[in-house]
Amino acid sequence: MFWEANLTRREIRNKLVAVFVWAAAFAFVEAAVVVYLRKLFYPEGFAFPLRSELIESILGVEIAREAATLVMLVSAAWLGARRPWVRFALFMVAFGVWDIFYYVWLWAVLGWPPSIFTMDVLFLIPIVWVGPVWSPVAVSAGLIGCGAAVALRVGGGGRYALDAPGWAAISASALIIVVSYLWEGPAAMRGEIPGPYPWWMFWPGLALGLGAFWRGWRSGG
């Protein structure tokens, strides 16, 4: 079912380039929606606290839009390859490029964020995720690098192996990072200004995930 002939490095690079271009273009669509929302609800420029009318009027639609975004990213990766690891790798690259270029386009159109340390609403499922811009950019950079490396190796006939402890470490890494984003989520939902971001939680979580990837990379070589 998942058989796919080995690809040349050029063919894999072409897939990665196509995914990169698609994700960057899709990020502009996402950014455009946010531009419209901010013109409506924050004409003077976005800043915390969140406005209650925004949460009450379109929160459900925004949650559905974010869910649809994830479906589109997964679908693009699924169509890009047949091997499970290559599909997962393409999803990682697509997600990372989409997330980074979302901020690139917002800055190009609105001049926002003014700094990578600016706090932002990152996600809405199941509640508001809050964090500085540099944190999702750091995660996305890791996703792009790791995803491209796996795609190039596995797509060309190589092997990438992640054992049970590796999966556990990856899962723990993701959970820690998500918790760091949810840390001030309830305060944001209450219309309060979020407190300091728990960077002391984020960096060990990210390091745990990157370490697990590296161990899988070495064992697969």
C-alpha positions as CSV (number, residue, x, y, z in Angstrom):
1,M,0.0,0.0,0.0
2,F,2.8,2.4,0.9
3,W,5.3,1.2,-1.7
4,E,7.1,3.9,-3.6
5,A,10.1,3.6,-5.8
6,N,13.3,5.3,-4.5
7,L,13.6,8.9,-5.7
8,T,16.7,10.8,-6.7
9,R,17.8,13.6,-4.5
10,R,16.7,16.0,-7.2
11,E,13.2,14.6,-7.2
12,I,13.0,14.8,-3.4
13,R,14.3,18.4,-3.5
14,N,11.6,19.2,-6.1
15,K,9.0,17.9,-3.8
16,L,10.3,19.9,-0.9
17,V,10.4,23.0,-3.1
18,A,6.8,22.5,-4.2
19,V,5.7,22.0,-0.6
20,F,7.7,25.1,0.4
21,V,6.0,27.3,-2.3
22,W,2.5,25.9,-1.5
23,A,2.9,26.5,2.3
24,A,4.3,30.0,1.8
25,A,1.3,30.9,-0.5
26,F,-1.2,29.3,1.9
27,A,0.4,31.3,4.7
28,F,-0.5,34.5,2.8
29,V,-4.1,33.4,2.7
30,E,-4.0,32.8,6.4
31,A,-2.4,36.2,7.0
32,A,-4.9,38.0,4.8
33,V,-7.8,36.7,7.0
34,V,-6.0,38.0,10.1
35,V,-5.4,41.3,8.4
36,Y,-9.2,41.7,7.9
37,L,-10.0,40.6,11.4
38,R,-7.5,43.1,12.9
39,K,-8.9,45.9,10.7
40,L,-12.4,45.1,12.1
41,F,-11.6,44.5,15.8
42,Y,-8.2,46.2,16.3
43,P,-8.1,49.2,13.9
44,E,-5.5,50.8,16.1
45,G,-3.3,47.7,16.1
46,F,-3.5,44.4,17.8
47,A,-2.6,44.2,21.5
48,F,-3.7,42.3,24.6
49,P,-6.2,42.1,26.2
50,L,-8.4,40.3,23.8
51,R,-11.7,42.0,23.1
52,S,-14.8,40.2,24.4
53,E,-16.7,40.9,21.2
54,L,-14.1,39.0,19.2
55,I,-14.3,36.0,21.4
56,E,-18.0,35.9,21.6
57,S,-18.8,36.6,17.9
58,I,-16.5,34.6,15.8
59,L,-14.5,32.3,18.1
60,G,-16.3,29.2,16.8
61,V,-15.6,30.1,13.2
62,E,-12.0,30.7,13.9
63,I,-11.6,27.4,15.7
64,A,-13.2,25.7,12.6
65,R,-10.9,27.6,10.3
66,E,-7.8,26.4,12.2
67,A,-9.0,22.8,12.1
68,A,-9.5,23.2,8.4
69,T,-6.0,24.6,8.1
70,L,-4.6,21.5,9.7
71,V,-6.6,19.3,7.4
72,M,-5.2,21.1,4.4
73,L,-1.6,20.8,5.6
74,V,-2.0,17.1,6.2
75,S,-3.7,16.6,2.9
76,A,-0.9,18.3,1.0
77,A,1.7,16.1,2.6
78,W,-0.4,13.0,2.0
79,L,-0.6,13.7,-1.7
80,G,3.1,14.4,-1.9
81,A,4.4,10.9,-1.2
82,R,3.3,7.3,-0.3
83,R,5.8,6.3,2.3
84,P,4.5,7.2,5.8
85,W,7.8,8.7,7.0
86,V,8.1,10.9,3.9
87,R,4.5,12.0,4.3
88,F,5.1,12.9,7.9
89,A,8.3,14.7,6.9
90,L,6.5,16.7,4.2
91,F,3.9,17.7,6.8
92,M,6.6,18.9,9.1
93,V,8.1,21.1,6.4
94,A,4.7,22.4,5.3
95,F,3.7,23.3,8.8
96,G,7.0,25.0,9.5
97,V,7.0,27.0,6.4
98,W,3.4,28.0,6.7
99,D,3.9,29.2,10.3
100,I,7.0,31.2,9.6
101,F,5.6,32.8,6.5
102,Y,2.4,33.7,8.3
103,Y,4.5,36.2,10.3
104,V,6.5,37.2,7.3
105,W,3.3,38.2,5.4
106,L,1.8,39.9,8.5
107,W,5.0,42.0,8.9
108,A,5.0,42.8,5.1
109,V,1.4,44.0,5.2
110,L,0.9,45.4,8.6
111,G,4.4,46.0,9.9
112,W,3.5,43.5,12.7
113,P,5.0,42.0,14.8
114,P,7.3,44.9,15.7
115,S,9.6,42.4,17.5
116,I,10.1,38.7,17.8
117,F,9.4,39.1,21.5
118,T,5.8,40.4,20.8
119,M,3.2,38.3,22.4
120,D,0.6,36.8,20.1
121,V,-2.4,34.4,20.0
122,L,-0.9,31.3,18.4
123,F,-3.8,28.9,18.3
124,L,-7.3,28.4,19.7
125,I,-7.8,24.6,20.1
126,P,-8.9,23.8,22.8
127,I,-8.3,27.2,24.4
128,V,-6.3,30.2,23.5
129,W,-2.5,29.6,23.0
130,V,-0.3,32.5,23.9
131,G,3.4,33.0,23.4
132,P,6.0,35.3,21.9
133,V,6.5,35.2,18.2
134,W,10.0,33.7,18.5
135,S,8.7,30.5,20.1
136,P,6.6,29.2,17.2
137,V,9.3,30.3,14.8
138,A,11.9,28.3,16.7
139,V,9.6,25.2,16.6
140,S,8.9,25.7,12.9
141,A,12.6,26.0,12.1
142,G,13.2,22.7,13.8
143,L,10.3,21.1,11.9
144,I,11.6,22.3,8.6
145,G,15.1,21.1,9.2
146,C,14.1,17.7,10.7
147,G,11.4,17.1,8.1
148,A,13.7,18.0,5.1
149,A,16.4,15.7,6.5
150,V,14.0,12.7,6.9
151,A,12.4,13.3,3.4
152,L,15.8,13.3,1.8
153,R,17.0,10.1,3.5
154,V,13.8,8.0,3.4
155,G,12.7,9.2,0.0
156,G,16.0,8.1,-1.4
157,G,15.7,4.6,0.0
158,G,17.4,5.2,3.4
159,R,16.0,4.5,6.8
160,Y,14.8,6.6,9.7
161,A,14.0,4.7,12.9
162,L,12.2,5.9,16.1
163,D,11.8,3.4,18.8
164,A,9.2,3.5,21.7
165,P,11.4,5.7,24.0
166,G,11.9,8.0,21.0
167,W,8.2,8.3,20.4
168,A,7.7,8.9,24.1
169,A,10.3,11.7,24.1
170,I,8.7,13.3,21.0
171,S,5.3,13.1,22.6
172,A,6.6,14.6,25.9
173,S,8.3,17.4,24.0
174,A,5.1,18.3,22.1
175,L,3.1,18.2,25.4
176,I,5.6,20.5,27.2
177,I,5.6,23.0,24.4
178,V,1.8,23.0,24.2
179,V,1.5,23.5,28.0
180,S,3.9,26.4,27.8
181,Y,1.5,28.0,25.3
182,L,-1.6,27.2,27.4
183,W,0.1,28.6,30.5
184,E,-1.5,32.0,30.1
185,G,-4.4,30.9,27.9
186,P,-7.1,31.1,30.7
187,A,-6.0,34.7,31.5
188,A,-6.2,35.7,27.9
189,M,-9.7,34.1,27.6
190,R,-10.8,36.2,30.7
191,G,-9.8,39.4,28.9
192,E,-6.6,39.9,31.0
193,I,-3.1,40.7,29.8
194,P,-1.1,37.5,29.8
195,G,1.8,37.2,32.2
196,P,5.4,36.3,31.3
197,Y,5.9,33.4,28.9
198,P,7.4,30.3,30.6
199,W,10.4,30.1,28.4
200,W,12.1,28.0,31.1
201,M,9.6,25.3,30.1
202,F,9.7,25.8,26.3
203,W,13.5,25.3,25.8
204,P,13.9,22.0,27.6
205,G,10.8,20.7,25.7
206,L,12.2,21.7,22.4
207,A,15.6,20.3,23.3
208,L,14.0,17.0,24.3
209,G,12.3,16.7,20.9
210,L,15.4,17.6,18.9
211,G,17.4,15.1,20.9
212,A,14.9,12.3,20.2
213,F,15.1,13.2,16.5
214,W,18.8,13.0,16.5
215,R,18.8,9.6,18.2
216,G,16.3,8.3,15.6
217,W,18.6,9.7,12.9
218,R,21.6,7.9,14.2
219,S,19.9,4.6,14.7
220,G,18.4,4.8,11.2
221,G,21.8,5.4,9.6
